[in-house]
Amino acid sequence: MKKFIGIFIFLWLALFYKYIEEVRISKERHAQVQELTSKLFQLEQKNIIDNQIIANNELTKRNLENQSLQMQEKLDDLLKNNNCANEYVPDDIANRLYERAKGIRQSTDIRKSVN
């Protein structure tokens, strides 16, 4: 009978220890969940801000592209009847001008810097 009581007490203490350990693990996991939830919320807020910045940049880019097209149309109208503008330009000079303009456009292309 004493052996049975000893085994019973041992098992009860083992179960009690296991319960305390599970409670401790549960508290740690709850703290981890709280921390991760907080980080997730911060990331969502940062994502919202970043998306707004991207949307604003796209709008600005479209406005600049529209202004560029308008300026090009005005320039074309101004040069339409200009004799100097209708003169032949050697290919090497035209190519250098084209490459220079292309370089300027690429240096302001935000898609390249974002990717």
N, CA, C and O of each residue as an XYZ file, in Angstrom:
460
protein
N       0.818     -1.193      0.000
C       0.000      0.000      0.000
C       0.867      1.266      0.000
O       0.570      2.234     -0.700
N       1.959      1.241      0.808
C       2.849      2.401      0.844
C       3.499      2.623     -0.523
O       3.728      3.755     -0.948
N       3.788      1.512     -1.193
C       4.366      1.605     -2.525
C       3.391      2.286     -3.482
O       3.798      3.119     -4.291
N       2.129      1.943     -3.396
C       1.082      2.528     -4.222
C       0.958      4.026     -3.940
O       0.844      4.823     -4.871
N       0.981      4.410     -2.671
C       0.890      5.835     -2.289
C       2.119      6.582     -2.799
O       2.002      7.699     -3.304
N       3.289      5.975     -2.669
C       4.520      6.603     -3.165
C       4.467      6.825     -4.672
O       4.833      7.898     -5.152
N       4.016      5.820     -5.421
C       3.881      5.955     -6.877
C       2.842      7.022     -7.218
O       3.039      7.821     -8.133
N       1.730      7.027     -6.470
C       0.671      8.027     -6.698
C       1.218      9.432     -6.474
O       0.974     10.323     -7.287
N       1.949      9.644     -5.389
C       2.510     10.972     -5.094
C       3.528     11.348     -6.177
O       3.552     12.490     -6.637
N       4.349     10.413     -6.574
C       5.335     10.684     -7.620
C       4.659     11.090     -8.928
O       5.068     12.054     -9.575
N       3.622     10.344     -9.311
C       2.892     10.666    -10.541
C       2.198     12.019    -10.430
O       2.186     12.799    -11.383
N       1.621     12.291     -9.266
C       0.941     13.574     -9.076
C       1.940     14.721     -9.184
O       1.639     15.730     -9.823
N       3.114     14.595     -8.581
C       4.146     15.634     -8.658
C       4.652     15.789    -10.105
O       4.900     16.904    -10.563
N       4.801     14.668    -10.813
C       5.239     14.734    -12.204
C       4.212     15.468    -13.048
O       4.575     16.297    -13.882
N       2.923     15.171    -12.842
C       1.861     15.869    -13.570
C       1.811     17.344    -13.203
O       1.599     18.192    -14.070
N       2.001     17.653    -11.945
C       1.996     19.046    -11.488
C       3.160     19.810    -12.133
O       2.980     20.939    -12.588
N       4.345     19.203    -12.174
C       5.502     19.812    -12.812
C       5.223     20.033    -14.301
O       5.533     21.091    -14.848
N       4.638     19.030    -14.943
C       4.304     19.140    -16.364
C       3.306     20.276    -16.606
O       3.427     21.012    -17.586
N       2.324     20.419    -15.714
C       1.334     21.493    -15.822
C       2.017     22.857    -15.704
O       1.743     23.760    -16.494
N       2.904     23.006    -14.718
C       3.615     24.277    -14.526
C       4.463     24.586    -15.772
O       4.512     25.732    -16.219
N       5.112     23.589    -16.315
C       5.925     23.775    -17.519
C       5.054     24.203    -18.702
O       5.443     25.087    -19.465
N       3.900     23.596    -18.859
C       2.984     23.973    -19.946
C       2.479     25.403    -19.779
O       2.348     26.132    -20.763
N       2.198     25.805    -18.553
C       1.766     27.185    -18.288
C       2.868     28.161    -18.673
O       2.607     29.188    -19.299
N       4.110     27.834    -18.292
C       5.249     28.699    -18.638
C       5.409     28.800    -20.157
O       5.590     29.894    -20.690
N       5.344     27.679    -20.843
C       5.466     27.667    -22.304
C       4.321     28.459    -22.935
O       4.527     29.191    -23.903
N       3.132     28.311    -22.392
C       1.975     29.041    -22.913
C       2.180     30.547    -22.775
O       1.860     31.304    -23.692
N       2.709     30.984    -21.637
C       2.960     32.418    -21.436
C       4.018     32.925    -22.408
O       3.888     34.023    -22.950
N       5.071     32.125    -22.632
C       6.106     32.525    -23.586
C       5.531     32.645    -24.992
O       5.824     33.599    -25.714
N       4.729     31.692    -25.365
C       4.114     31.729    -26.701
C       3.170     32.916    -26.842
O       3.118     33.552    -27.895
N       2.435     33.210    -25.798
C       1.532     34.365    -25.833
C       2.342     35.651    -26.010
O       1.954     36.534    -26.775
N       3.470     35.753    -25.301
C       4.332     36.935    -25.446
C       4.891     37.018    -26.863
O       4.973     38.106    -27.432
N       5.272     35.884    -27.433
C       5.780     35.868    -28.806
C       4.699     36.293    -29.796
O       4.966     37.042    -30.735
N       3.486     35.811    -29.578
C       2.372     36.184    -30.461
C       2.127     37.686    -30.372
O       1.905     38.337    -31.394
N       2.163     38.241    -29.170
C       1.963     39.688    -28.998
C       3.053     40.465    -29.734
O       2.769     41.446    -30.422
N       4.303     40.019    -29.584
C       5.415     40.701    -30.240
C       5.285     40.627    -31.756
O       5.480     41.626    -32.448
N       4.956     39.450    -32.271
C       4.811     39.292    -33.717
C       3.611     40.074    -34.251
O       3.661     40.614    -35.356
N       2.547     40.132    -33.477
C       1.381     40.923    -33.880
C       1.747     42.389    -33.966
O       1.329     43.089    -34.888
N       2.524     42.851    -33.009
C       2.970     44.248    -33.019
C       3.853     44.526    -34.234
O       3.689     45.545    -34.906
N       4.779     43.627    -34.510
C       5.648     43.802    -35.684
C       4.840     43.780    -36.973
O       5.104     44.562    -37.887
N       3.863     42.894    -37.050
C       3.010     42.814    -38.234
C       2.241     44.117    -38.437
O       2.132     44.608    -39.561
N       1.716     44.669    -37.361
C       0.993     45.935    -37.450
C       1.921     47.040    -37.955
O       1.536     47.844    -38.804
N       3.152     47.074    -37.423
C       4.116     48.089    -37.865
C       4.443     47.919    -39.346
O       4.547     48.902    -40.080
N       4.604     46.673    -39.782
C       4.882     46.429    -41.197
C       3.709     46.839    -42.083
O       3.908     47.380    -43.171
N       2.496     46.585    -41.620
C       1.319     46.992    -42.393
C       1.256     48.512    -42.517
O       0.932     49.040    -43.580
N       1.570     49.218    -41.417
C       1.573     50.678    -41.462
C       2.646     51.189    -42.414
O       2.404     52.116    -43.187
N       3.839     50.584    -42.358
C       4.918     50.985    -43.259
C       4.531     50.694    -44.703
O       4.825     51.488    -45.596
N       3.874     49.561    -44.938
C       3.429     49.200    -46.281
C       2.434     50.225    -46.820
O       2.503     50.604    -47.989
N       1.517     50.670    -45.978
C       0.545     51.692    -46.391
C       1.262     52.977    -46.783
O       0.947     53.590    -47.803
N       2.231     53.379    -45.962
C       2.977     54.613    -46.247
C       3.779     54.457    -47.541
O       3.793     55.356    -48.382
N       4.447     53.306    -47.694
C       5.232     53.067    -48.914
C       4.353     53.062    -50.154
O       4.736     53.607    -51.190
N       3.178     52.450    -50.057
C       2.260     52.431    -51.203
C       1.791     53.836    -51.558
O       1.625     54.158    -52.735
N       1.577     54.675    -50.545
C       1.172     56.059    -50.803
C       2.302     56.817    -51.496
O       2.061     57.597    -52.418
N       3.532     56.586    -51.048
C       4.678     57.237    -51.685
C       4.786     56.802    -53.143
O       5.019     57.629    -54.025
N       4.618     55.504    -53.395
C       4.685     54.992    -54.767
C       3.582     55.612    -55.626
O       3.824     56.007    -56.766
N       2.373     55.693    -55.073
C       1.260     56.291    -55.825
C       1.546     57.759    -56.131
O       1.287     58.224    -57.241
N       2.078     58.489    -55.152
C       2.415     59.902    -55.373
C       3.506     60.042    -56.432
O       3.447     60.937    -57.276
N       4.502     59.155    -56.385
C       5.577     59.208    -57.383
C       5.051     58.897    -58.779
O       5.465     59.525    -59.753
N       4.148     57.937    -58.881
C       3.564     57.614    -60.182
C       2.755     58.794    -60.730
O       2.817     59.099    -61.920
N       2.009     59.440    -59.860
C       1.229     60.609    -60.281
C       2.152     61.725    -60.748
O       1.906     62.348    -61.781
N       3.207     61.978    -59.993
C       4.176     62.999    -60.385
C       4.823     62.650    -61.710
O       5.010     63.514    -62.566
N       5.163     61.383    -61.877
C       5.777     60.932    -63.125
C       4.840     61.152    -64.307
O       5.254     61.643    -65.357
N       3.574     60.784    -64.126
C       2.607     61.004    -65.211
C       2.466     62.483    -65.539
O       2.392     62.859    -66.709
N       2.430     63.326    -64.504
C       2.323     64.772    -64.739
C       3.547     65.284    -65.505
O       3.420     66.094    -66.423
N       4.728     64.804    -65.119
C       5.940     65.226    -65.823
C       5.956     64.720    -67.262
O       6.395     65.430    -68.166
N       5.484     63.510    -67.474
C       5.414     62.992    -68.843
C       4.442     63.821    -69.689
O       4.724     64.127    -70.848
N       3.294     64.182    -69.100
C       2.332     65.019    -69.822
C       2.920     66.388    -70.131
O       2.733     66.909    -71.230
N       3.630     66.974    -69.171
C       4.270     68.267    -69.413
C       5.314     68.143    -70.521
O       5.431     69.019    -71.378
N       6.061     67.055    -70.493
C       7.080     66.836    -71.519
C       6.437     66.736    -72.900
O       6.937     67.318    -73.863
N       5.333     66.001    -72.999
C       4.636     65.885    -74.285
C       4.118     67.239    -74.752
O       4.228     67.578    -75.930
N       3.555     68.010    -73.830
C       3.054     69.344    -74.186
C       4.190     70.239    -74.668
O       4.045     70.966    -75.651
N       5.324     70.181    -73.966
C       6.467     70.999    -74.367
C       6.989     70.558    -75.734
O       7.379     71.391    -76.552
N       6.995     69.246    -75.977
C       7.452     68.732    -77.269
C       6.523     69.202    -78.387
O       6.982     69.576    -79.466
N       5.212     69.180    -78.125
C       4.247     69.655    -79.131
C       4.448     71.143    -79.398
O       4.408     71.576    -80.549
N       4.663     71.926    -78.345
C       4.910     73.361    -78.531
C       6.188     73.593    -79.326
O       6.241     74.448    -80.210
N       7.208     72.821    -78.999
C       8.476     72.952    -79.711
C       8.308     72.578    -81.179
O       8.839     73.252    -82.061
N       7.575     71.513    -81.435
C       7.313     71.114    -82.819
C       6.566     72.207    -83.581
O       6.880     72.488    -84.738
N       5.575     72.824    -82.929
C       4.834     73.910    -83.575
C       5.745     75.105    -83.863
O       5.656     75.718    -84.927
N       6.619     75.429    -82.910
C       7.512     76.569    -83.102
C       8.534     76.325    -84.219
O       8.922     77.251    -84.930
N       8.958     75.079    -84.358
C       9.987     74.766    -85.347
C       9.424     74.342    -86.705
O      10.178     74.078    -87.642
N       8.099     74.278    -86.802
C       7.478     73.767    -88.017
C       7.925     74.535    -89.267
O       8.270     73.916    -90.273
N       7.922     75.823    -89.220
C       8.259     76.629    -90.396
C       9.638     77.274    -90.292
O       9.932     78.223    -91.019
N      10.471     76.781    -89.413
C      11.805     77.339    -89.224
C      12.763     76.639    -90.186
O      12.920     75.419    -90.148
N      13.403     77.436    -91.055
C      14.316     76.871    -92.066
C      15.491     76.151    -91.412
O      15.911     75.092    -91.876
N      16.013     76.722    -90.346
C      17.173     76.121    -89.671
C      16.808     74.745    -89.093
O      17.617     73.817    -89.103
N      15.589     74.640    -88.598
C      15.153     73.372    -88.014
C      14.955     72.302    -89.076
O      14.969     71.111    -88.763
N      14.772     72.703    -90.308
C      14.546     71.745    -91.392
C      15.833     71.360    -92.111
O      15.787     70.600    -93.078
N      16.980     71.865    -91.662
C      18.264     71.540    -92.288
C      18.717     70.142    -91.888
O      18.335     69.622    -90.839
N      19.535     69.548    -92.743
C      20.082     68.219    -92.491
C      21.092     68.291    -91.349
O      21.930     69.192    -91.301
N      21.000     67.322    -90.425
C      21.963     67.203    -89.327
C      22.731     65.910    -89.555
O      22.122     64.853    -89.723
N      24.066     65.975    -89.565
C      24.854     64.751    -89.783
C      24.497     63.676    -88.749
O      24.157     63.968    -87.603
N      24.591     62.425    -89.203
C      24.172     61.301    -88.359
C      24.940     61.227    -87.040
O      24.347     60.952    -85.997
N      26.250     61.471    -87.075
C      27.003     61.341    -85.831
C      26.565     62.384    -84.805
O      26.528     62.093    -83.609
N      26.241     63.566    -85.244
C      25.750     64.600    -84.311
C      24.346     64.244    -83.825
O      24.044     64.374    -82.639
N      23.496     63.799    -84.740
C      22.136     63.410    -84.353
C      22.182     62.251    -83.362
O      21.427     62.232    -82.390
N      23.064     61.292    -83.604
C      23.185     60.151    -82.685
C      23.669     60.587    -81.303
O      23.163     60.112    -80.286
N      24.660     61.501    -81.269
C      25.137     61.990    -79.970
C      24.032     62.731    -79.225
O      23.887     62.569    -78.014
N      23.262     63.531    -79.928
C      22.145     64.246    -79.288
C      21.101     63.254    -78.770
O      20.569     63.411    -77.671
N      20.822     62.240    -79.576
C      19.856     61.218    -79.174
C      20.343     60.480    -77.927
O      19.580     60.287    -76.981
N      21.614     60.068    -77.926
C      22.172     59.346    -76.776
C      22.185     60.229    -75.524
O      21.926     59.746    -74.422
N      22.483     61.514    -75.692
C      22.484     62.449    -74.545
C      21.079     62.562    -73.965
O      20.902     62.503    -72.748
N      20.083     62.724    -74.826
C      18.696     62.823    -74.351
C      18.263     61.514    -73.693
O      17.566     61.522    -72.679
N      18.679     60.400    -74.275
C      18.347     59.093    -73.706
C      18.971     58.945    -72.322
O      18.326     58.436    -71.406
N      20.220     59.386    -72.162
C      20.901     59.324    -70.867
C      20.209     60.169    -69.822
O      20.106     59.773    -68.661
N      19.738     61.323    -70.226
C      19.020     62.192    -69.279
C      17.712     61.550    -68.857
O      17.347     61.576    -67.681
N      17.002     60.967    -69.832
C      15.745     60.294    -69.493
C      15.990     59.118    -68.556
O      15.233     58.927    -67.604
N      17.026     58.332    -68.802
C      17.319     57.166    -67.966
C      17.738     57.568    -66.563
O      17.430     56.861    -65.604
N      18.430     58.682    -66.424
C      18.866     59.099    -65.088
C      17.695     59.549    -64.227
O      17.810     59.599    -63.002
N      16.569     59.878    -64.853
C      15.387     60.287    -64.083
C      14.323     59.212    -64.048
O      13.221     59.444    -63.551
N      14.644     58.026    -64.577
C      13.664     56.925    -64.601
C      13.625     56.264    -63.235
O      14.563     55.561    -62.859
N      12.531     56.487    -62.477
C      12.419     55.942    -61.111
C      12.176     54.448    -61.127
O      12.448     53.785    -60.126
N      11.684     53.896    -62.202
C      11.430     52.455    -62.253
C      12.732     51.685    -62.121
O      12.759     50.618    -61.507
N      13.797     52.204    -62.680
C      15.081     51.528    -62.600
C      15.607     51.516    -61.170
O      16.115     50.494    -60.711
N      15.492     52.640    -60.457
C      16.020     52.726    -59.099
C      15.183     51.940    -58.111
O      15.716     51.486    -57.098
N      13.885     51.760    -58.363
C      13.016     51.001    -57.458
C      13.265     49.520    -57.606
O      13.316     48.797    -56.611
N      13.423     49.046    -58.854
C      13.640     47.610    -59.101
C      15.027     47.292    -58.727
O      15.450     46.142    -58.845
